[in-house]
Structures are given as structure tokens and as C-alpha cells.
Amino acid sequence: MTGMFVKICGITRVEDALAAAELGADAIGFIFWPGSPRFVDPYRARRIAAALPRLVRTVGVFVDQPADYIAGVANLVRLFAVQLHGDETPHAVAAVGRPAIKSIKPGANRLEDWPSNVTLLLDAHDPVKKGGTGTPVDWNAAAAIAARRPMLLAGGLTPENIADAIACVRPFGVDVSSGVETSPGVKNHARMQALFKAIHGYHNVPA
């Protein structure tokens, strides 16, 4: 255990999912938005999810997609949670009907607009790529949000900067994609191992 919730996102291959799980990932993310270079077909995602250890949670990422499509994919893949990464409203998030993660950018959303049972994820804003850009968020702004409610930190996290990011922001968890890749959707197992080693190292430093 790392002492921190860790999600490895943009999974497209079963060997990457299993490696992440073995290293200690709490959750695996599948991207179901066709505009992403990490898009995975829901049937392929279902096969990957079925191979995972039971305690590893699966999260599906969607961007401004119809509610019936989201529900259909969530049921097919048996997702634990849905992550909404577009301009979805609080009403749309509430309609998901299962644990929800909502991506926001610091300063662009009022925290009180989102119910406390919605997990907020802070990521760099890109109107085209909608995430997975490798660009860090403002860690100081993120820290101000993390001090008010539990949140996930994303955006440009790598084995080299993950310990500094955690120390500055103090998030509930981290969401990593491009920082541990060889190419979009193909995870680099050595970099994933280095990421978890850095997280373990941070949490094992005496207070």
C-alpha cells in the first residue's frame, strides 16, 4: 500500500493494467471518448477489467457524452465509477447513478456547486485534448482546494515530480497517465515502477 489513492489512467492493454495493479494501483482508468489517442473500445475494456484483481477499481472517462451511452458502457464494463471530463453540469453528474469523479480546473468552478459525494479531480485545461496533456496544474491553487475537500490531482505527474506534487498539494489521491507512457495508451512499466517507488518513498519519510 502506498498510503495514497493512485489511479493509472488511459489503459488500453491488459498487460499494462495487470502491471499497474501489481505495483499497487487502486484504480485503472479507461477512456471512452473517441477524441482521445487513448480511446479504448468498451468490449476491449471489459476483457481487461475482467482480468484485474477484484479489489482494483475500474473508472470510465467520458467527455460530454449522452447519459444513455455512459450508462450502457458502465454496465457493460462493470465500472466502479464514472469520470466526467467535459463541461458537464452538477445535474449531469448526479444523474450518473454510481460513484462519480468530475474534472475541474482551479479557479473555473465553485466548489460549492458540486455535491460532497462527487470526487473532484484537478487537471490542466485543454479545450481540445480534454486531459492527458502532460501539463501540470497550478499546485498552489490545487492545494487551496485540497485543504477544503478531498480531491484527486492530475496533470503532468511523473516519477520525477510526484513527490513534490504530493508534498505541495496534499491531495487525497493522484491520477497519472502520460507521465508513465512510452506512447499514448502504451504504459512504460519501468516508469510505472519508478512512480510507485517515489510515492512509497514520500510516505516513508519520517515526519
C-alpha positions as CSV (number, residue, x, y, z in Angstrom):
1,M,0.0,0.0,0.0
2,T,1.2,3.5,-0.8
3,G,-0.9,5.4,1.7
4,M,-2.4,7.3,-1.1
5,F,-5.1,6.6,-3.7
6,V,-3.4,6.0,-7.1
7,K,-5.2,5.8,-10.4
8,I,-3.4,4.9,-13.6
9,C,-5.4,6.2,-16.5
10,G,-5.5,5.7,-20.3
11,I,-5.2,1.9,-20.1
12,T,-5.6,0.1,-23.4
13,R,-3.7,-3.2,-22.8
14,V,-4.2,-6.0,-20.3
15,E,-0.5,-6.3,-19.6
16,D,-0.3,-2.7,-18.6
17,A,-3.4,-3.0,-16.3
18,L,-2.0,-6.0,-14.6
19,A,1.4,-4.4,-14.1
20,A,-0.2,-1.3,-12.6
21,A,-2.3,-3.5,-10.3
22,E,0.7,-5.5,-9.2
23,L,2.6,-2.3,-8.4
24,G,-0.3,-1.1,-6.1
25,A,-2.7,0.9,-8.3
26,D,-6.0,1.4,-6.5
27,A,-7.8,2.1,-9.8
28,I,-7.5,1.7,-13.5
29,G,-8.9,4.3,-15.9
30,F,-10.4,3.6,-19.4
31,I,-11.0,6.5,-21.8
32,F,-14.2,6.1,-23.8
33,W,-14.1,9.4,-25.5
34,P,-13.3,8.8,-29.2
35,G,-11.3,12.1,-29.5
36,S,-8.6,10.7,-27.2
37,P,-5.5,8.9,-28.5
38,R,-6.0,6.6,-25.5
39,F,-9.6,5.7,-26.5
40,V,-10.4,2.0,-25.8
41,D,-13.3,0.1,-27.2
42,P,-15.8,-0.8,-24.4
43,Y,-15.6,-4.5,-25.3
44,R,-11.8,-4.5,-25.1
45,A,-12.1,-2.6,-21.8
46,R,-14.5,-5.3,-20.4
47,R,-11.9,-8.0,-21.2
48,I,-9.1,-6.0,-19.5
49,A,-11.3,-5.3,-16.5
50,A,-12.2,-9.0,-16.1
51,A,-8.5,-9.9,-15.8
52,L,-7.9,-7.5,-12.9
53,P,-7.8,-8.4,-9.2
54,R,-11.2,-7.9,-7.6
55,L,-10.1,-5.0,-5.3
56,V,-8.8,-2.9,-8.2
57,R,-11.5,-0.4,-9.2
58,T,-12.3,0.5,-12.8
59,V,-13.1,4.0,-13.8
60,G,-14.5,5.1,-17.2
61,V,-13.7,8.5,-18.5
62,F,-16.3,10.3,-20.7
63,V,-16.4,13.8,-22.2
64,D,-19.8,15.4,-22.8
65,Q,-21.3,12.2,-23.9
66,P,-25.0,11.1,-23.7
67,A,-26.2,9.8,-20.4
68,D,-27.6,6.6,-22.0
69,Y,-24.2,5.9,-23.6
70,I,-22.4,6.4,-20.3
71,A,-24.8,4.1,-18.6
72,G,-24.5,1.4,-21.3
73,V,-20.7,1.4,-21.2
74,A,-20.7,1.5,-17.4
75,N,-22.9,-1.6,-17.2
76,L,-21.1,-3.4,-20.0
77,V,-17.6,-2.9,-18.5
78,R,-19.0,-3.1,-14.9
79,L,-17.3,0.1,-14.0
80,F,-17.0,1.1,-10.4
81,A,-17.1,4.8,-11.1
82,V,-17.6,7.3,-13.9
83,Q,-15.2,10.2,-14.5
84,L,-16.7,13.2,-16.4
85,H,-14.0,15.3,-18.1
86,G,-16.0,17.8,-20.1
87,D,-18.4,20.7,-19.4
88,E,-20.9,18.5,-17.6
89,T,-23.2,20.2,-15.1
90,P,-23.8,19.1,-11.5
91,H,-27.1,17.8,-12.6
92,A,-25.5,15.6,-15.2
93,V,-23.0,14.3,-12.7
94,A,-25.8,13.5,-10.3
95,A,-27.6,11.5,-13.0
96,V,-24.8,9.1,-13.4
97,G,-26.1,6.8,-10.7
98,R,-22.8,5.4,-9.5
99,P,-19.7,6.9,-7.9
100,A,-18.7,10.0,-9.9
101,I,-15.4,11.9,-10.4
102,K,-15.6,15.4,-12.0
103,S,-12.7,17.0,-13.6
104,I,-12.3,20.8,-13.0
105,K,-9.6,23.3,-13.3
106,P,-8.6,25.6,-10.4
107,G,-10.5,28.8,-10.4
108,A,-13.0,27.8,-13.0
109,N,-15.6,26.2,-10.8
110,R,-17.2,27.0,-7.5
111,L,-16.6,24.1,-5.1
112,E,-20.0,24.5,-3.5
113,D,-21.6,23.7,-6.9
114,W,-20.5,20.1,-6.6
115,P,-22.1,17.8,-4.0
116,S,-19.8,16.4,-1.4
117,N,-20.3,12.8,-2.7
118,V,-18.7,13.8,-6.0
119,T,-14.9,13.4,-6.1
120,L,-13.2,16.4,-7.7
121,L,-10.2,15.9,-10.0
122,L,-8.0,18.9,-10.8
123,D,-6.4,18.7,-14.3
124,A,-4.8,21.1,-16.7
125,H,-7.4,22.7,-19.0
126,D,-7.2,22.0,-22.7
127,P,-10.3,22.6,-24.8
128,V,-9.2,20.1,-27.5
129,K,-7.4,17.3,-25.7
130,K,-9.6,17.3,-22.6
131,G,-6.8,15.8,-20.5
132,G,-3.7,13.7,-20.9
133,T,-1.7,16.7,-22.0
134,G,1.2,16.3,-19.7
135,T,0.8,19.8,-18.5
136,P,0.8,20.4,-14.7
137,V,-1.9,22.4,-12.9
138,D,-1.1,25.3,-10.6
139,W,-0.1,23.3,-7.5
140,N,-0.6,26.2,-5.1
141,A,-4.2,26.7,-6.4
142,A,-4.8,23.0,-6.2
143,A,-3.5,23.0,-2.6
144,A,-6.1,25.6,-1.6
145,I,-8.8,23.3,-3.0
146,A,-7.4,20.2,-1.3
147,A,-7.5,22.0,2.0
148,R,-11.2,22.4,1.7
149,R,-12.3,18.9,0.4
150,P,-10.7,15.6,-0.7
151,M,-9.6,15.8,-4.3
152,L,-7.5,13.9,-6.9
153,L,-4.6,15.6,-8.6
154,A,-3.8,15.1,-12.3
155,G,-1.9,16.9,-14.9
156,G,1.7,16.3,-15.9
157,L,2.5,14.0,-13.0
158,T,5.7,11.9,-13.5
159,P,8.0,9.8,-11.4
160,E,10.3,12.8,-11.2
161,N,7.8,15.3,-9.8
162,I,5.2,13.1,-8.0
163,A,6.7,13.5,-4.5
164,D,6.9,17.3,-4.8
165,A,3.4,17.4,-6.1
166,I,2.0,15.4,-3.2
167,A,4.0,17.5,-0.7
168,C,2.7,20.8,-2.1
169,V,-0.9,19.9,-2.8
170,R,-1.7,17.2,-0.2
171,P,-4.4,15.5,-2.3
172,F,-6.5,12.5,-1.5
173,G,-5.0,10.8,-4.5
174,V,-3.3,11.1,-7.8
175,D,-4.3,10.3,-11.4
176,V,-1.4,9.6,-13.8
177,S,-1.4,8.9,-17.5
178,S,1.1,10.4,-19.9
179,G,3.8,10.6,-17.3
180,V,4.2,6.8,-17.3
181,E,3.8,6.1,-21.1
182,T,6.0,5.1,-23.9
183,S,3.3,6.4,-26.3
184,P,-0.3,7.3,-25.8
185,G,-2.1,4.3,-24.4
186,V,1.1,2.2,-24.0
187,K,2.4,2.2,-20.5
188,N,6.1,2.0,-19.7
189,H,6.4,-0.5,-16.9
190,A,9.7,0.8,-15.6
191,R,8.3,4.3,-15.3
192,M,5.2,3.0,-13.5
193,Q,7.6,1.2,-11.1
194,A,9.5,4.4,-10.6
195,L,6.3,6.3,-9.9
196,F,5.2,3.9,-7.2
197,K,8.7,3.9,-5.7
198,A,8.6,7.7,-5.5
199,I,5.2,7.6,-3.8
200,H,6.3,5.0,-1.3
201,G,9.5,7.0,-0.6
202,Y,7.5,10.1,0.1
203,H,5.2,8.3,2.5
204,N,8.0,6.5,4.3
205,V,9.9,9.7,5.1
206,P,9.6,10.4,8.9
207,A,7.5,13.4,9.8
